[in-house]
Amino acid sequence: MLGFPCNQFGAQEPGSDAEVLEFATSKYGASFPLYSKIEVNGPGACELYQWLKSGHPDDDGNEDIAWNFTKFLIGRDGEVLARFAPQVTPEEIGKALREHL
């Protein structure tokens, strides 16, 4: 798992990278790599999210990220296998992962 903070959703990530990391680890016990803040939508969207979203819409058919904690499952070959809504838990993703093994 990798985390890419974004402040495009209700200004939920206004702090510095260090502050975001401290919050994620102390409040949520995040133990995965957390990268610098990026933009995931609009003209400033980073290339990674442009690629992740392209051809992988959400359940409503939208490619843009609607809210923080949208997740993507990437296969060993680097292809996007699935996209998950923010409320989907890592445990639920684990079930999908086992199906793709």
N, C-alpha and C positions, 0 to 999 in steps of 0.2 A: 504494500500500500504506500502511496505517495500523496502528500497533501500540498495543494497550491492555493494559498489564501487569496481571496478576492474581496475588494471593498465595493463592488458594484451592486450589492444587495442590501439596501437599507443601511449602508455605512456601518456594517457589523465588524469590519476589520480596519478601524482607523489608525491603529498603532503601528509602531515600527516592527520590523521583522522580529526583533528580540522580544518585544511585547506580545506579539501574536504567538510566538513559540512558548513563552512563559504561560500565557492564558490556556493554550491548547494542552500543554502538559499538566498544569496544575488543576485545571477544572475538569478536563476530559480524559486525562491519563494517556494522551497521544504518545505513542512510542514509535511512530513511523517517521520517515524523513519529511520535514516541512520546509518547503522552498519559499523564496521571496514572493511577495504579492505580485499578482498578474491581473490582467483584464481577460475575461473569457468571452465577452460579447462586444459587438460594435467594431468600429474601424481599428481600435487599439487592441483587439483580441490577439493574444499570443498565438504563434504558429501551431503549438501543440494543441490548443483548444480549437483552432480552426480545423485541424485535421480530425480530432476526436469527434467533433460535432457533424462534420461533413458526411452525409448519408446515414447518420445515426440519430434520428429524431427521438424525442420523448414520446410518451404514450398518446399525446395530443397531436403529434405530427410536427412539433416545433423543434428546430435544430438548436436555437439559442438555449442557453442555460437559464432556467427560470429562478433557481435559488441555490444558495450554498449547499454543499454536500451532495451534489449530483456526482455519480460515480460511473466509471467505465471499467469494464473487464477487458484486458488486453491479452491475447494469446501469445504463446511462445514465439510465434512467427511474426509478432508485431501488429497483427490485425485486431481491430476492435471486434470483440465477440458479443458484447452486450452493453447497454446503457441502463443505469438504475436511477430511479427517482431519489430525492434527498432522504425520504423517510425509510428507504430500504436499509436494513441493517447489514453489517459485515457478515453475520451468521447466515442471513438469507443469500448473500452473494456467494458464500462458501458452498451452498447447495448448487448454485448455478455453475460454480467453478468445477465441482466434482462431475457435473454432467458433461463438461467440455474436455475432461481428461481422457 
